[in-house]
């Protein structure tokens, strides 16, 4: 009986440890993905704009390959996303010519 209780406690502990490890791994991956690292000489705010533009380009690419029309909403969303990308590119260009 004692071996069974210890075995059950060990299994619970290992399961809990694995769960905590999974949560920490996913949280650190999400944090790393959400926190842009400035390139050499780049301001943190500029790095954020660059990072968001790069992510937006991935979203546009993925949505462009989607075969479902969603009643025309996919195409409208793509138009808005492309306009947002243009604005972020304009912001990056502005920042490049107005360094402080």
CORTARA-V194092 format. One record per residue. N is the residue number from 1. RES is the residue in three letters. OMEGA is omega as a letter, one per 30 degrees, with the letter a starting at -180 (NA if undefined). NEAR is the number of other ideal C-beta (glycine too) atoms within 8 Angstrom. Layout:
# CORTARA-V194092
N & RES & OMEGA & NEAR
N & RES & OMEGA & NEAR
This chain:
# CORTARA-V194092
1 & UNK & a & 4
2 & UNK & l & 5
3 & UNK & a & 6
4 & UNK & l & 7
5 & UNK & l & 8
6 & UNK & l & 8
7 & UNK & l & 8
8 & UNK & l & 8
9 & UNK & l & 8
10 & UNK & l & 8
11 & UNK & l & 8
12 & UNK & l & 8
13 & UNK & a & 8
14 & UNK & l & 8
15 & UNK & l & 8
16 & UNK & l & 8
17 & UNK & l & 8
18 & UNK & l & 8
19 & UNK & l & 8
20 & UNK & l & 8
21 & UNK & l & 8
22 & UNK & l & 8
23 & UNK & l & 8
24 & UNK & l & 8
25 & UNK & a & 8
26 & UNK & l & 8
27 & UNK & l & 8
28 & UNK & l & 8
29 & UNK & l & 8
30 & UNK & l & 8
31 & UNK & l & 8
32 & UNK & a & 7
33 & UNK & a & 6
34 & UNK & a & 5
35 & UNK & a & 6
36 & UNK & l & 8
37 & UNK & l & 5
38 & UNK & l & 9
39 & UNK & a & 7
40 & UNK & l & 4
41 & UNK & a & 3
42 & UNK & l & 9
43 & UNK & a & 7
44 & UNK & l & 8
45 & UNK & l & 6
46 & UNK & l & 11
47 & UNK & l & 13
48 & UNK & l & 9
49 & UNK & l & 12
50 & UNK & a & 12
51 & UNK & a & 9
52 & UNK & l & 9
53 & UNK & l & 12
54 & UNK & l & 8
55 & UNK & l & 8
56 & UNK & l & 12
57 & UNK & l & 9
58 & UNK & l & 8
59 & UNK & l & 9
60 & UNK & a & 12
61 & UNK & l & 8
62 & UNK & a & 8
63 & UNK & l & 11
64 & UNK & a & 7
65 & UNK & l & 6
66 & UNK & a & 7
67 & UNK & a & 3
68 & UNK & a & 5
69 & UNK & a & 7
70 & UNK & l & 6
71 & UNK & l & 4
72 & UNK & a & 7
73 & UNK & l & 8
74 & UNK & a & 11
75 & UNK & l & 8
76 & UNK & l & 8
77 & UNK & l & 9
78 & UNK & l & 11
79 & UNK & l & 8
80 & UNK & l & 8
81 & UNK & l & 12
82 & UNK & l & 9
83 & UNK & l & 8
84 & UNK & l & 9
85 & UNK & l & 12
86 & UNK & l & 8
87 & UNK & l & 8
88 & UNK & l & 12
89 & UNK & l & 9
90 & UNK & l & 8
91 & UNK & l & 9
92 & UNK & l & 12
93 & UNK & l & 8
94 & UNK & a & 8
95 & UNK & a & 11
96 & UNK & a & 7
97 & UNK & a & 6
98 & UNK & a & 6
99 & UNK & l & 5
100 & UNK & NA & 2
